[in-house]
Amino acid sequence: MTTSLYVTGTHVASVEHDPHRDGRDLRRAVTLAHAVARPVVDGLAASVCGVLVTAIADMDWHDVGAVSRCAECQRITE
């Protein structure tokens, strides 16, 4: 198994906190995923397209799933 050079980030305005889930502060992407260059830790970071995002260090960019991806991040990471 290989990992990419990028992790997933979600635009800061597009991050929701779920206070009803065991009291934990869980984040989930609700609109658009961005790519963030590794190395990174969870928290605020600049995406490869320049948008301020909340980076998720253990979510590989290629494993985003059904969430839409930023077209500029997609272009840069290919």
N, CA, C and O of each residue as an XYZ file, in Angstrom:
312
protein
N       0.836     -1.176      0.000
C       0.000      0.000      0.000
C       0.881      1.240      0.000
O       1.827      1.335      0.782
N       0.579      2.165     -0.855
C       1.342      3.408     -0.896
C       0.437      4.575     -0.556
O      -0.779      4.508     -0.732
N       1.037      5.631     -0.073
C       0.272      6.838      0.208
C       0.726      7.928     -0.730
O       1.825      7.870     -1.281
N      -0.112      8.912     -0.909
C       0.233     10.010     -1.793
C       1.043     11.046     -1.037
O       1.266     10.924      0.168
N       1.478     12.058     -1.755
C       2.206     13.165     -1.152
C       1.264     14.178     -0.528
O       1.705     15.200     -0.002
N      -0.045     13.895     -0.583
C      -1.045     14.858     -0.137
C      -2.054     14.225      0.804
O      -2.345     13.032      0.720
N      -2.579     15.045      1.699
C      -3.683     14.635      2.564
C      -4.884     15.501      2.215
O      -4.784     16.418      1.399
N      -6.005     15.207      2.830
C      -7.236     15.944      2.559
C      -7.415     17.075      3.563
O      -7.114     16.937      4.748
N      -7.909     18.187      3.058
C      -8.272     19.311      3.905
C      -9.644     19.799      3.509
O     -10.055     19.639      2.360
N     -10.362     20.397      4.453
C     -11.671     20.962      4.151
C     -11.635     22.441      4.451
O     -11.076     22.865      5.462
N     -12.230     23.225      3.577
C     -12.260     24.673      3.739
C     -12.767     24.998      5.133
O     -13.727     24.391      5.607
N     -12.135     25.938      5.778
C     -12.478     26.244      7.165
C     -13.956     26.569      7.322
O     -14.563     26.167      8.314
N     -14.544     27.273      6.388
C     -15.968     27.601      6.476
C     -16.851     26.398      6.199
O     -18.062     26.461      6.412
N     -16.263     25.293      5.726
C     -17.039     24.110      5.377
C     -16.850     22.967      6.366
O     -17.140     21.814      6.046
N     -16.373     23.274      7.545
C     -16.162     22.238      8.550
C     -17.229     22.376      9.623
O     -17.449     23.455     10.172
N     -17.879     21.267      9.908
C     -18.900     21.260     10.941
C     -18.398     20.465     12.133
O     -17.691     19.471     11.967
N     -18.753     20.891     13.310
C     -18.426     20.157     14.524
C     -19.700     19.481     15.013
O     -20.757     20.110     15.058
N     -19.611     18.227     15.372
C     -20.774     17.467     15.807
C     -20.723     17.294     17.323
O     -20.069     16.372     17.811
N     -21.394     18.158     18.072
C     -21.327     18.086     19.537
C     -22.114     16.918     20.121
O     -22.010     16.649     21.318
N     -22.890     16.228     19.312
C     -23.722     15.134     19.804
C     -23.069     13.772     19.671
O     -23.679     12.769     20.040
N     -21.878     13.703     19.167
C     -21.206     12.427     18.930
C     -20.226     12.129     20.065
O     -19.041     12.441     19.949
N     -20.694     11.542     21.140
C     -19.870     11.154     22.283
C     -19.083     12.323     22.868
O     -18.065     12.108     23.525
N     -19.529     13.538     22.646
C     -18.835     14.692     23.186
C     -17.537     15.025     22.467
O     -16.856     15.982     22.835
N     -17.185     14.247     21.447
C     -15.944     14.499     20.719
C     -16.164     15.568     19.664
O     -17.288     15.786     19.211
N     -15.096     16.224     19.280
C     -15.141     17.254     18.256
C     -14.758     16.615     16.934
O     -13.585     16.604     16.560
N     -15.743     16.082     16.226
C     -15.478     15.398     14.966
C     -15.669     16.350     13.806
O     -16.572     17.187     13.813
N     -14.811     16.216     12.811
C     -14.907     17.067     11.632
C     -15.288     16.219     10.442
O     -14.866     15.070     10.315
N     -16.094     16.801      9.571
C     -16.441     16.097      8.348
C     -16.566     17.114      7.226
O     -17.039     18.232      7.429
N     -16.141     16.712      6.053
C     -16.234     17.600      4.898
C     -17.678     17.683      4.454
O     -18.351     16.659      4.341
N     -18.161     18.880      4.202
C     -19.553     19.002      3.800
C     -19.714     19.523      2.377
O     -20.811     19.429      1.826
N     -18.675     20.064      1.765
C     -18.848     20.557      0.407
C     -17.701     20.179     -0.523
O     -17.944     19.548     -1.552
N     -16.484     20.533     -0.206
C     -15.393     20.416     -1.159
C     -14.095     20.048     -0.459
O     -13.718     20.682      0.526
N     -13.413     19.031     -0.959
C     -12.132     18.611     -0.392
C     -10.989     19.300     -1.139
O     -11.047     19.492     -2.353
N      -9.955     19.665     -0.391
C      -8.746     20.272     -0.941
C      -7.558     19.391     -0.603
O      -7.610     18.618      0.354
N      -6.487     19.499     -1.379
C      -5.260     18.740     -1.117
C      -4.288     19.593     -0.318
O      -4.138     20.787     -0.580
N      -3.628     18.980      0.657
C      -2.617     19.639      1.483
C      -1.348     18.806      1.380
O      -1.387     17.587      1.550
N      -0.218     19.460      1.099
C       1.046     18.751      0.944
C       1.520     18.184      2.280
O       1.407     18.839      3.316
N       2.050     16.966      2.248
C       2.662     16.358      3.432
C       4.032     16.968      3.644
O       4.582     17.480      2.669
N       4.621     16.965      4.792
C       4.060     16.494      6.068
C       3.106     17.534      6.639
O       3.242     18.733      6.394
N       2.146     17.047      7.402
C       1.135     17.928      7.987
C       0.614     17.287      9.266
O       0.629     16.065      9.415
N       0.160     18.117     10.175
C      -0.536     17.635     11.370
C      -1.961     18.153     11.273
O      -2.232     19.104     10.539
N      -2.874     17.530     12.014
C      -4.259     18.002     12.020
C      -4.294     19.465     12.441
O      -3.647     19.858     13.411
N      -5.045     20.255     11.712
C      -5.186     21.668     12.061
C      -5.172     22.539     10.827
O      -5.275     22.044      9.704
N      -5.044     23.834     11.034
C      -5.068     24.776      9.928
C      -3.831     24.647      9.055
O      -2.715     24.494      9.551
N      -4.048     24.711      7.749
C      -2.960     24.626      6.773
C      -3.431     25.273      5.481
O      -4.625     25.493      5.283
N      -2.492     25.571      4.613
C      -2.832     26.095      3.290
C      -2.896     24.924      2.322
O      -1.998     24.082      2.294
N      -3.955     24.875      1.535
C      -4.060     23.819      0.525
C      -3.133     24.159     -0.632
O      -2.594     25.264     -0.699
N      -2.948     23.211     -1.542
C      -2.058     23.455     -2.680
C      -2.602     24.539     -3.603
O      -1.844     25.126     -4.375
N      -3.905     24.815     -3.536
C      -4.484     25.895     -4.349
C      -4.491     27.226     -3.609
O      -4.882     28.247     -4.175
N      -4.059     27.224     -2.336
C      -3.945     28.461     -1.576
C      -5.073     28.767     -0.622
O      -5.063     29.824      0.008
N      -6.052     27.880     -0.489
C      -7.192     28.097      0.406
C      -6.822     27.646      1.819
O      -6.168     26.616      1.985
N      -7.232     28.404      2.836
C      -7.033     28.009      4.224
C      -7.997     26.880      4.547
O      -9.209     27.026      4.393
N      -7.453     25.751      4.997
C      -8.266     24.566      5.253
C      -7.922     23.966      6.604
O      -6.907     24.307      7.213
N      -8.766     23.087      7.053
C      -8.454     22.249      8.203
C      -7.948     20.929      7.648
O      -8.704     20.180      7.028
N      -6.668     20.641      7.868
C      -6.041     19.435      7.333
C      -6.359     18.235      8.213
O      -6.440     18.347      9.437
N      -6.537     17.095      7.576
C      -6.785     15.833      8.274
C      -5.635     14.907      7.909
O      -5.632     14.310      6.833
N      -4.662     14.788      8.800
C      -3.388     14.130      8.503
C      -3.521     12.665      8.104
O      -2.707     12.173      7.322
N      -4.517     11.959      8.615
C      -4.624     10.534      8.300
C      -5.612     10.242      7.167
O      -5.961      9.082      6.947
N      -6.068     11.269      6.444
C      -6.970     11.052      5.323
C      -6.234     11.355      4.018
O      -6.045     12.514      3.649
N      -5.828     10.299      3.338
C      -5.089     10.444      2.088
C      -5.948     11.109      1.029
O      -7.144     10.833      0.938
N      -5.358     11.975      0.233
C      -6.069     12.716     -0.820
C      -6.774     11.787     -1.801
O      -7.866     12.102     -2.273
N      -6.169     10.658     -2.111
C      -6.757      9.740     -3.088
C      -7.896      8.904     -2.511
O      -8.571      8.190     -3.251
N      -8.115      8.983     -1.211
C      -9.166      8.197     -0.558
C     -10.331      9.056     -0.082
O     -11.009      8.688      0.878
N     -10.576     10.181     -0.725
C     -11.606     11.117     -0.281
C     -13.000     10.511     -0.348
O     -13.815     10.746      0.545
N     -13.286      9.748     -1.371
C     -14.598      9.135     -1.486
C     -15.547      9.967     -2.323
O     -15.167     10.481     -3.375
N     -16.780     10.103     -1.863
C     -17.830     10.744     -2.653
C     -17.827     12.269     -2.582
O     -18.580     12.914     -3.311
N     -17.003     12.854     -1.728
C     -16.960     14.314     -1.603
C     -16.321     14.917     -2.850
O     -15.332     14.391     -3.361
N     -16.878     16.005     -3.331
C     -16.316     16.691     -4.496
C     -14.927     17.228     -4.158
O     -14.654     17.611     -3.020
N     -14.053     17.250     -5.171
C     -12.691     17.751     -4.984
C     -12.519     19.096     -5.668
O     -13.150     19.371     -6.689
N     -11.673     19.918     -5.105
C     -11.321     21.194     -5.710
C     -10.636     20.928     -7.047
O      -9.683     20.152     -7.110
N     -11.113     21.566     -8.114
C     -10.564     21.334     -9.443
C      -9.092     21.765     -9.525
O      -8.290     21.087    -10.166
N      -8.734     22.868     -8.893
C      -7.345     23.332     -8.936
C      -6.426     22.398     -8.162
O      -5.324     22.105     -8.625
N      -6.847     21.926     -7.001
C      -6.051     20.946     -6.246
C      -5.880     19.673     -7.064
O      -4.789     19.106     -7.116
N      -6.952     19.225     -7.701
C      -6.903     18.031     -8.534
C      -5.883     18.197     -9.653
O      -5.102     17.286     -9.926
N      -5.890     19.356    -10.298
C      -4.968     19.621    -11.396
C      -3.512     19.623    -10.901
O      -2.639     19.053    -11.556
N      -3.250     20.250     -9.769
C      -1.890     20.359     -9.232
C      -1.351     19.015     -8.788
O      -0.168     18.736     -8.984
N      -2.185     18.173     -8.194
C      -1.708     16.908     -7.635
C      -1.542     15.797     -8.651
O      -1.014     14.738     -8.312
N      -1.972     15.999     -9.876
C      -1.838     14.935    -10.893
C      -0.504     14.983    -11.568
O      -0.225     14.164    -12.444
